[in-house]
Amino acid sequence: MKVIIREASEITMDDLGQAGSSKRSTADKIIRLFQGKLDSLWEGINGLILVVKVPTGKTRLTIDQIKKLSKLNIRWMEQKKDTIAIGF
């Protein structure tokens, strides 16, 4: 018997509700903050994970971006060459 454990399931932005809902609003703000595009969105028992594809060379955060991120109640952030994953 093979057991598959899934910590999260991929969802769409529409699954977050209307544009004014708090989760949707947070996701939209994160995408705009990094001037990126949605790569993927995951929902699990610990919340949401948003993966944003960012323009090449956008690996450094400005103080303004850090201040805005601190207001969004995120749990963690992982930045790679061309993507940023944020848990909230």
Helices and strands as residue ranges (DSSP letters): E 8-11, G 13-16, H 22-33, E 37-44, E 47-53, H 63-70, E 76-79, E 83-87
